[in-house]
Amino acid sequence: MPITRRAVLGAAAASAFVPVLGRGGDADDLIRLRRDLHSHPELSGQEAYTAGVVARRLRAAGLEVTAGIGGHGVVGVLRGGGRGRTVAYRADMDAVPAQGQIPAGASAAHVCGHDIHTTVGVGVAEALARQRRRLAGTVVFVFQPGEESLTGAAAMLADHVLEHTRPQEIHALHCGPFPVGQFAVMPGFGLPGQDHATVTLTGPGAADRATGLAAAINALGTVGLPASPAQMERLVADVQIPHGPYAEFVFMRAAAAGERVQVSYRCWPEARWTALRADVGRLAAAAGPATVEYPGDPFPAMVVPPADGEALARYLRRTNGRDRVVGLHAALPYNGEDFALFLRRLPGTYTFLGVRRPGASIETAFPHFGAFDPDERAIAHGVRAMAGWLAHRAVGDHGDHG
């Protein structure tokens, strides 16, 4: 590839953000922001405080800001000083219902790390804004509500967020149980979708038959939730093995309530849901008079396009070092992600940001566990990496766009 002026400009812009974010003041400010958001957790559809903080920070940085997209969604547009492509970055803002080790009286808690995701997104926007004259192209920041309820992405898309901003690709990052400062990439993999069913049995002994049917449906599962730190460690190691034990799986949950059985499952590969629906129907028929109802097609899996994921892996290894980047060769079985809807419309990437502090037990870095206590130093690592990556992708002629 010939070296063009835009390629040089983009490379300079990407590298310029590291020393800027290396100053303690910037890192401390972002940690204060994260702690503010952490102390104001809001459930899906209720993210008014978080959205207000985000909008104020983006406006102060000089971005063009639109609020109220898909509910409490916020979009900030940063136009660089040079010509280039339009790329987008998405951060989710909502918290989850409080449970387990969360303080009594709390209704919501940031135990999935969305407060860190939002902080990283704001930090990237501010870092790039400080260098806007050296930035080629346009970066669109999408701060999304309602991820935990799997409604926010659909709502923002219904509000034409992509048509208004017209990005050519979109990227996202999520906390993960990896050492702080390490990144996990997943070309060709991602997170499973989810399917739901209600089986209603009729006739004599329906409740007893429902209990037996739930057990039979659960037997279709091939993996269960990790029950100990050792099992979590094994899971994290196994998903890094090509063709390993999680290359294909069914995570099944079926529970009887009277004459009904509620079924929820995740599977990989995604197309396996067709066979699983047939299996559930077969088991229901064998249990006696029964009807099986599905609300619709399953919520889709999130799959990172291989070419884009590999491009990100090369970039992160080049800029962070090979030892700071690991590849996942399987989907994590237990969580979905409505970023899937964006990746069905645009190419892009999804990356895990390591948040496990040195010496800490793995459950402190595993989202959705009550002990989740991420290392805040991960914020600066995420901002440096994503600011450089977005600047790199916006150049437009770097030669590795998938």
C-alpha positions in Angstrom: 0.0 0.0 0.0 1.4 3.5 -0.8 1.7 5.7 2.2 -0.8 8.5 1.8 -1.2 11.8 3.6 -4.4 10.6 5.2 -2.7 7.4 6.5 0.1 9.4 8.1 -2.4 11.9 9.6 -4.5 9.0 11.0 -1.5 7.2 12.5 -0.3 10.4 14.1 -3.7 11.1 15.5 -4.0 7.5 16.9 -0.6 7.6 18.6 -1.1 11.1 20.0 -3.8 10.0 22.4 -1.6 7.8 24.5 0.5 10.5 26.1 -2.5 12.7 26.6 -4.3 10.0 28.6 -1.2 9.2 30.4 -1.5 12.2 32.6 -2.8 11.4 36.0 -5.4 14.2 36.0 -7.2 12.8 33.0 -7.3 9.3 34.5 -8.4 10.6 37.9 -11.2 12.7 36.3 -12.5 9.6 34.5 -12.4 7.6 37.7 -14.4 10.3 39.4 -16.9 10.1 36.6 -17.2 6.3 36.9 -17.8 6.6 40.7 -20.5 9.2 40.1 -22.3 6.9 37.6 -21.7 3.9 39.9 -23.5 5.7 42.8 -26.5 6.5 40.5 -27.4 3.2 38.9 -30.5 3.2 36.8 -32.5 0.3 35.4 -33.3 -0.2 31.8 -35.5 2.7 30.5 -34.7 4.9 33.5 -31.3 6.2 32.6 -32.2 9.9 32.9 -29.3 10.9 35.3 -26.7 9.0 33.3 -27.9 10.4 30.0 -27.8 13.9 31.4 -24.2 13.5 32.6 -23.1 12.0 29.3 -24.8 14.8 27.3 -23.2 17.5 29.4 -19.7 16.0 29.1 -20.1 15.6 25.3 -21.3 19.1 24.8 -18.5 20.5 26.9 -16.1 18.6 24.7 -17.6 20.3 21.6 -19.5 17.4 20.1 -22.9 17.8 18.4 -25.2 16.2 20.8 -28.8 14.8 20.4 -30.6 13.3 23.4 -33.8 11.3 23.8 -33.1 8.8 21.0 -34.8 5.5 21.7 -35.7 6.6 25.2 -32.7 8.0 27.1 -30.2 7.4 24.3 -27.6 10.1 23.6 -25.6 10.5 20.4 -22.6 12.7 20.0 -21.0 13.5 16.7 -17.3 14.5 16.5 -16.1 15.8 13.1 -12.4 15.7 12.6 -10.3 18.2 10.8 -9.5 16.0 7.8 -11.5 13.9 5.4 -12.1 10.3 6.2 -14.8 7.7 7.0 -17.6 7.8 9.6 -17.2 5.3 12.3 -19.4 4.7 15.4 -18.8 3.7 19.0 -21.5 2.3 21.3 -21.6 2.3 25.1 -24.4 1.0 27.2 -25.6 2.9 30.2 -28.1 0.9 32.3 -27.7 -1.1 35.5 -29.2 -4.3 36.7 -31.8 -5.1 39.4 -30.1 -5.3 42.8 -29.6 -8.7 44.4 -27.1 -10.8 46.3 -24.3 -8.7 47.9 -25.8 -5.3 46.9 -26.5 -3.0 49.8 -30.0 -3.4 51.3 -32.5 -0.9 49.9 -30.9 -0.5 46.5 -33.1 -1.2 43.5 -30.3 -1.2 40.9 -26.6 -1.8 40.8 -23.8 -1.6 38.3 -22.6 -5.2 38.5 -22.3 -5.6 34.8 -19.8 -2.8 34.3 -21.9 -0.4 32.2 -20.7 2.5 34.3 -17.2 1.6 33.1 -18.5 1.3 29.5 -20.1 4.7 29.7 -17.0 6.2 31.2 -14.7 4.8 28.6 -17.1 6.1 25.9 -17.0 9.6 27.4 -13.2 9.4 27.8 -12.7 8.4 24.2 -14.9 11.2 23.0 -13.0 13.8 25.1 -9.6 12.4 24.0 -10.5 12.6 20.3 -12.1 16.0 20.7 -8.9 17.4 22.1 -7.1 16.2 18.9 -9.9 16.9 16.5 -7.8 18.9 14.1 -5.5 15.9 13.7 -8.5 13.5 13.4 -9.5 12.3 10.0 -13.2 11.6 9.4 -16.1 11.6 11.8 -16.7 9.6 15.0 -20.3 9.0 16.2 -20.7 8.1 19.9 -23.9 6.1 20.7 -24.8 5.9 24.4 -27.5 3.3 24.6 -30.2 2.7 27.2 -31.9 -0.6 27.8 -29.2 -3.1 27.0 -30.1 -5.4 30.0 -33.7 -5.6 28.8 -32.6 -6.1 25.2 -34.8 -3.2 24.1 -32.4 -0.2 23.8 -30.6 -1.1 20.5 -34.0 -1.8 18.8 -35.4 1.5 20.1 -32.5 3.5 18.9 -32.6 1.8 15.5 -36.3 2.5 15.3 -35.5 6.2 16.0 -33.2 6.0 12.9 -30.0 6.5 14.7 -28.0 5.0 11.9 -29.8 6.9 9.2 -29.2 10.2 10.9 -25.5 9.6 11.4 -24.6 7.1 8.6 -21.6 5.4 10.1 -19.9 2.8 8.0 -19.0 0.6 11.0 -19.6 0.4 14.7 -17.5 -0.8 17.7 -18.1 -1.6 21.4 -16.3 -2.8 24.4 -17.4 -4.7 27.5 -15.8 -5.5 30.9 -14.4 -9.1 31.1 -12.7 -11.5 33.6 -9.2 -10.9 32.2 -6.2 -9.2 33.8 -6.5 -5.4 33.9 -5.2 -3.9 30.7 -5.6 -7.1 28.7 -8.0 -7.2 25.7 -9.9 -10.3 24.5 -10.9 -10.3 20.8 -13.3 -12.7 19.2 -13.3 -12.7 15.4 -16.1 -15.0 14.2 -17.5 -15.5 17.7 -19.4 -13.3 20.2 -22.3 -13.9 22.5 -25.3 -16.2 22.0 -28.9 -15.1 21.5 -31.8 -16.3 23.6 -35.0 -18.2 23.0 -38.1 -18.5 25.2 -41.0 -20.9 25.3 -44.0 -21.7 27.4 -45.2 -25.2 27.5 -48.8 -25.7 28.9 -49.9 -29.2 29.9 -53.5 -30.2 30.2 -55.4 -33.2 31.5 -54.9 -35.4 34.6 -51.7 -34.9 36.6 -50.6 -31.9 34.5 -48.6 -30.4 37.3 -46.7 -33.6 38.0 -46.1 -34.1 34.3 -44.8 -30.5 34.0 -42.2 -31.2 36.7 -41.0 -34.2 34.8 -41.0 -32.3 31.5 -38.9 -29.5 33.0 -36.3 -32.1 34.0 -36.3 -33.7 30.6 -35.9 -30.3 28.8 -33.0 -29.3 31.2 -31.3 -32.5 30.2 -30.9 -31.0 26.7 -28.3 -28.6 28.2 -24.6 -29.2 27.8 -23.2 -26.5 30.1 -24.2 -25.0 33.4 -23.4 -21.9 35.3 -19.9 -21.9 36.9 -20.4 -22.6 40.6 -17.0 -21.8 42.0 -14.0 -19.6 41.2 -12.2 -22.6 39.9 -14.9 -23.3 37.4 -14.8 -19.6 36.3 -11.1 -19.9 35.8 -11.6 -23.1 33.7 -14.3 -21.4 31.6 -12.0 -18.4 30.8 -9.3 -20.8 29.8 -11.5 -23.1 27.8 -13.0 -20.3 25.6 -9.5 -19.5 24.4 -9.0 -23.0 23.0 -9.7 -23.5 19.3 -12.4 -26.2 18.9 -12.6 -26.5 22.7 -15.4 -27.5 24.9 -17.4 -24.4 24.3 -17.2 -24.4 20.6 -20.8 -25.7 20.6 -23.1 -25.6 23.6 -26.7 -25.4 25.0 -27.3 -23.5 28.1 -30.8 -24.6 29.1 -33.1 -23.4 31.9 -36.6 -24.9 32.3 -38.8 -24.6 35.4 -42.2 -25.9 36.2 -44.9 -23.7 37.7 -48.1 -25.6 38.1 -49.1 -27.0 34.8 -46.7 -24.7 32.8 -43.0 -25.1 32.0 -41.1 -21.9 31.3 -38.2 -22.5 29.0 -35.2 -20.2 28.3 -32.0 -21.2 26.5 -28.9 -20.0 24.7 -27.0 -22.0 22.2 -24.1 -22.0 19.8 -23.9 -22.1 16.9 -27.0 -19.8 16.5 -28.7 -22.1 13.9 -29.0 -24.8 16.5 -32.2 -23.2 17.9 -34.2 -24.9 15.1 -33.3 -28.4 16.3 -33.8 -27.4 19.9 -37.3 -26.2 19.3 -38.0 -29.6 17.6 -36.5 -31.3 20.7 -38.7 -29.3 23.1 -41.8 -30.1 21.0 -40.9 -33.8 21.0 -40.5 -33.9 24.7 -43.7 -32.0 25.3 -45.6 -34.4 23.1 -44.2 -37.3 25.0 -45.4 -35.7 28.3 -49.0 -35.9 27.3 -51.5 -33.3 26.0 -49.5 -30.0 25.8 -49.1 -26.9 23.7 -45.8 -25.1 23.1 -45.8 -21.3 22.5 -42.9 -19.1 21.4 -43.2 -15.3 21.4 -41.4 -15.1 18.0 -38.0 -15.9 16.6 -35.1 -16.0 19.1 -33.2 -12.9 19.9 -30.2 -13.0 17.6 -26.7 -13.9 18.6 -24.0 -11.3 18.4 -21.2 -12.4 16.1 -18.1 -10.3 15.4 -17.3 -10.3 11.6 -14.1 -12.3 11.2 -12.3 -9.7 9.0 -13.1 -6.8 11.3 -12.2 -8.8 14.4 -8.9 -9.8 12.9 -8.1 -6.2 12.0 -8.7 -5.2 15.6 -6.6 -8.0 16.9 -3.7 -6.9 14.7 -4.1 -3.2 15.7 -4.2 -4.0 19.5 -1.2 -6.3 19.3 0.8 -3.7 17.4 -0.1 -0.9 19.8 -0.4 -2.7 23.1 1.9 -5.7 22.7 1.1 -9.3 21.9 0.9 -10.4 25.5 -1.9 -7.9 26.2 -4.2 -9.4 23.6 -5.9 -12.9 23.7 -8.3 -14.4 21.2 -11.5 -16.2 22.1 -12.5 -19.2 20.0 -15.9 -19.8 21.5 -18.9 -17.7 22.6 -19.4 -17.2 26.4 -22.6 -19.2 27.1 -24.4 -17.2 29.8 -25.0 -13.6 28.5 -26.5 -12.1 25.4 -26.0 -8.7 24.0 -28.3 -6.4 22.0 -25.3 -4.9 20.2 -26.1 -7.9 18.0 -28.8 -5.7 16.3 -26.2 -3.1 15.4 -23.8 -5.7 14.0 -26.6 -7.1 11.9 -26.8 -3.7 10.2 -23.1 -2.7 10.1 -19.7 -4.4 10.3 -17.8 -3.8 13.5 -16.1 -5.3 16.6 -16.8 -6.1 20.2 -14.0 -6.4 22.6 -13.6 -7.6 26.2 -11.6 -5.2 28.4 -9.8 -6.9 31.3 -10.9 -5.5 34.7 -9.3 -8.1 37.1 -6.9 -6.5 39.5 -3.7 -8.3 40.3 -4.2 -11.0 42.9 -8.0 -10.6 43.0 -10.3 -13.6 42.8 -11.9 -14.1 39.4 -15.5 -13.5 40.5 -14.5 -9.8 41.3 -14.0 -9.4 37.5 -17.0 -11.5 36.3 -19.9 -9.3 35.3 -23.3 -10.1 36.9 -21.8 -11.6 40.0 -22.5 -9.8 43.3 -18.8 -9.7 44.0 -18.1 -7.8 40.8 -15.5 -5.1 41.8 -13.5 -4.1 38.7 -10.1 -2.4 38.7 -10.7 1.2 37.7 -7.3 1.4 36.0 -9.0 -0.5 33.2 -10.7 2.7 32.2 -7.5 4.4 31.0 -6.5 1.2 29.1 -9.9 1.1 27.4 -9.8 4.8 26.4 -6.3 4.6 25.0 -7.1 1.6 22.9 -10.5 2.6 21.6 -9.4 6.2 20.9 -6.5 5.0 18.8 -8.6 2.3 17.1 -11.4 4.7 16.1 -8.9 7.3 14.8 -7.3 4.5 12.9 -10.5 3.3 11.4 -11.7 6.7 10.4 -8.7 7.4 8.2 -10.3 5.4 5.4 -7.3 4.0 3.6 -5.4 1.9 6.1 -5.9 -1.2 4.1 -7.3 -3.6 6.7 -11.1 -2.8 6.6 -13.0 -6.0 6.5 
